[in-house]
């Protein structure tokens, strides 16, 4: 016969296990990155801030935001459409602070990761002159 105390302990244990499983899923950087991202903002030394852009520059940036695609797949492959198209493989460093891209054509590229969550990815070029802010692509 199961006592109310044992039932409560089992329920509590089950709750702890479920919380830990959920936490692991949410904090695994590889799983967080493996999704489709869209461009929210770009900051670069050679690009004026949005407030200082001409109408033409602002329109071109809006078009880029609409058309840009950053798809990182769980199998370690990627497809990026950002001005040009590129595909290859990707790898996160063990500390999830750097992202390496190995394009099928061209030289490898390393980016610093400033933020990686289920909703947002902020990466910087090594020289820190360019920052891309990406948001998770939602399927409506």
C-alpha positions as a Markdown table, in Angstrom:
| # | Residue | x | y | z |
|---|---|---|---|---|
| 1 | Unk | 0.0 | 0.0 | 0.0 |
| 2 | Unk | 1.3 | 3.4 | -1.0 |
| 3 | Unk | 1.1 | 6.1 | 1.7 |
| 4 | Unk | 0.3 | 9.7 | 0.9 |
| 5 | Unk | 3.8 | 10.6 | 1.9 |
| 6 | Unk | 5.3 | 8.2 | -0.7 |
| 7 | Unk | 2.9 | 9.5 | -3.4 |
| 8 | Unk | 4.0 | 13.1 | -2.6 |
| 9 | Unk | 7.7 | 12.0 | -2.8 |
| 10 | Unk | 7.1 | 10.3 | -6.2 |
| 11 | Unk | 5.3 | 13.3 | -7.6 |
| 12 | Unk | 8.1 | 15.6 | -6.3 |
| 13 | Unk | 10.8 | 13.3 | -7.8 |
| 14 | Unk | 8.9 | 13.3 | -11.2 |
| 15 | Unk | 8.7 | 17.1 | -11.1 |
| 16 | Unk | 12.4 | 17.4 | -10.4 |
| 17 | Unk | 13.3 | 15.0 | -13.3 |
| 18 | Unk | 11.0 | 16.9 | -15.7 |
| 19 | Unk | 12.5 | 20.2 | -14.7 |
| 20 | Unk | 16.0 | 18.9 | -15.3 |
| 21 | Unk | 15.1 | 17.5 | -18.7 |
| 22 | Unk | 13.6 | 20.8 | -19.7 |
| 23 | Unk | 16.5 | 22.8 | -18.4 |
| 24 | Unk | 19.0 | 20.5 | -20.3 |
| 25 | Unk | 17.1 | 21.0 | -23.6 |
| 26 | Unk | 16.9 | 24.8 | -23.2 |
| 27 | Unk | 20.6 | 25.2 | -22.3 |
| 28 | Unk | 22.2 | 22.9 | -24.8 |
| 29 | Unk | 24.0 | 25.5 | -27.1 |
| 30 | Unk | 24.1 | 23.1 | -30.1 |
| 31 | Unk | 20.3 | 22.6 | -29.9 |
| 32 | Unk | 19.7 | 26.3 | -29.4 |
| 33 | Unk | 21.7 | 27.2 | -32.5 |
| 34 | Unk | 20.2 | 24.5 | -34.7 |
| 35 | Unk | 17.3 | 26.4 | -36.1 |
| 36 | Unk | 16.4 | 29.0 | -38.7 |
| 37 | Unk | 17.3 | 32.7 | -37.9 |
| 38 | Unk | 16.4 | 36.0 | -39.5 |
| 39 | Unk | 18.4 | 39.2 | -39.4 |
| 40 | Unk | 17.1 | 41.7 | -36.9 |
| 41 | Unk | 20.0 | 44.2 | -36.9 |
| 42 | Unk | 23.5 | 44.8 | -38.2 |
| 43 | Unk | 26.1 | 47.1 | -36.8 |
| 44 | Unk | 29.4 | 47.7 | -38.6 |
| 45 | Unk | 32.0 | 50.4 | -38.7 |
| 46 | Unk | 31.4 | 51.0 | -42.4 |
| 47 | Unk | 27.6 | 51.1 | -42.1 |
| 48 | Unk | 25.9 | 54.2 | -40.7 |
| 49 | Unk | 23.4 | 53.8 | -37.8 |
| 50 | Unk | 19.8 | 53.4 | -39.0 |
| 51 | Unk | 19.1 | 57.0 | -37.7 |
| 52 | Unk | 21.8 | 58.4 | -40.0 |
| 53 | Unk | 20.9 | 56.3 | -43.1 |
| 54 | Unk | 19.5 | 57.8 | -46.3 |
| 55 | Unk | 16.1 | 56.5 | -47.5 |
| 56 | Unk | 17.8 | 54.3 | -50.1 |
| 57 | Unk | 20.2 | 52.8 | -47.5 |
| 58 | Unk | 17.3 | 52.2 | -45.1 |
| 59 | Unk | 15.2 | 50.5 | -47.9 |
| 60 | Unk | 18.2 | 48.3 | -48.8 |
| 61 | Unk | 18.7 | 47.3 | -45.2 |
| 62 | Unk | 15.0 | 46.5 | -44.9 |
| 63 | Unk | 15.2 | 44.3 | -48.0 |
| 64 | Unk | 18.3 | 42.5 | -46.6 |
| 65 | Unk | 16.5 | 41.9 | -43.3 |
| 66 | Unk | 13.5 | 40.4 | -45.2 |
| 67 | Unk | 15.6 | 38.2 | -47.5 |
| 68 | Unk | 18.4 | 37.1 | -45.2 |
| 69 | Unk | 18.3 | 33.5 | -44.0 |
| 70 | Unk | 20.7 | 31.8 | -41.5 |
| 71 | Unk | 19.8 | 28.1 | -41.2 |
| 72 | Unk | 21.9 | 26.0 | -38.8 |
| 73 | Unk | 21.0 | 22.3 | -38.9 |
| 74 | Unk | 21.3 | 19.7 | -36.1 |
| 75 | Unk | 23.6 | 17.6 | -38.4 |
| 76 | Unk | 26.2 | 20.4 | -38.4 |
| 77 | Unk | 25.4 | 21.8 | -41.8 |
| 78 | Unk | 24.3 | 25.3 | -42.6 |
| 79 | Unk | 22.8 | 27.5 | -45.3 |
| 80 | Unk | 23.2 | 31.2 | -45.2 |
| 81 | Unk | 21.6 | 33.7 | -47.6 |
| 82 | Unk | 23.1 | 37.1 | -46.7 |
| 83 | Unk | 24.0 | 39.2 | -49.7 |
| 84 | Unk | 25.4 | 36.0 | -51.2 |
| 85 | Unk | 24.5 | 32.3 | -50.6 |
| 86 | Unk | 26.8 | 30.0 | -48.7 |
| 87 | Unk | 26.6 | 26.5 | -47.3 |
| 88 | Unk | 28.9 | 24.2 | -45.4 |
| 89 | Unk | 29.4 | 22.9 | -41.9 |
| 90 | Unk | 29.5 | 24.6 | -38.5 |
| 91 | Unk | 30.9 | 23.9 | -35.1 |
| 92 | Unk | 30.6 | 25.5 | -31.7 |
| 93 | Unk | 33.6 | 25.6 | -29.4 |
| 94 | Unk | 33.1 | 23.6 | -26.2 |
| 95 | Unk | 32.4 | 26.8 | -24.2 |
| 96 | Unk | 29.9 | 27.9 | -26.9 |
| 97 | Unk | 31.6 | 31.3 | -27.1 |
| 98 | Unk | 32.8 | 30.9 | -30.7 |
| 99 | Unk | 31.1 | 29.7 | -33.9 |
| 100 | Unk | 33.3 | 28.2 | -36.7 |
| 101 | Unk | 31.9 | 28.1 | -40.2 |
| 102 | Unk | 33.5 | 25.8 | -42.8 |
| 103 | Unk | 32.0 | 26.9 | -46.1 |
| 104 | Unk | 32.0 | 24.4 | -49.0 |
| 105 | Unk | 33.9 | 27.1 | -50.9 |
| 106 | Unk | 36.3 | 29.5 | -49.3 |
| 107 | Unk | 38.1 | 29.9 | -46.1 |
| 108 | Unk | 36.8 | 29.0 | -42.6 |
| 109 | Unk | 35.3 | 31.8 | -40.6 |
| 110 | Unk | 35.2 | 32.4 | -36.8 |
| 111 | Unk | 32.7 | 34.4 | -35.0 |
| 112 | Unk | 32.4 | 35.4 | -31.3 |
| 113 | Unk | 29.0 | 34.6 | -29.8 |
| 114 | Unk | 27.8 | 37.5 | -27.5 |
| 115 | Unk | 24.4 | 35.9 | -26.9 |
| 116 | Unk | 22.8 | 32.6 | -27.7 |
| 117 | Unk | 19.3 | 31.8 | -26.5 |
| 118 | Unk | 16.2 | 30.1 | -28.0 |
| 119 | Unk | 15.0 | 33.5 | -29.3 |
| 120 | Unk | 18.2 | 35.4 | -30.1 |
| 121 | Unk | 21.7 | 35.0 | -31.5 |
| 122 | Unk | 24.2 | 37.8 | -31.5 |
| 123 | Unk | 27.5 | 37.2 | -33.2 |
| 124 | Unk | 30.5 | 39.4 | -33.9 |
| 125 | Unk | 33.3 | 39.1 | -36.4 |
| 126 | Unk | 36.8 | 38.4 | -35.0 |
| 127 | Unk | 37.9 | 42.0 | -35.5 |
| 128 | Unk | 34.6 | 43.1 | -33.7 |
| 129 | Unk | 33.8 | 45.5 | -36.5 |
| 130 | Unk | 30.6 | 43.8 | -37.4 |
| 131 | Unk | 27.8 | 42.6 | -35.2 |
| 132 | Unk | 24.8 | 40.6 | -36.4 |
| 133 | Unk | 21.7 | 40.3 | -34.2 |
| 134 | Unk | 19.5 | 37.4 | -35.3 |
| 135 | Unk | 16.1 | 36.3 | -34.0 |
| 136 | Unk | 14.6 | 32.9 | -34.2 |
| 137 | Unk | 12.5 | 32.4 | -37.3 |
| 138 | Unk | 9.0 | 31.7 | -36.3 |
| 139 | Unk | 6.7 | 29.6 | -38.4 |
| 140 | Unk | 3.3 | 31.2 | -38.6 |
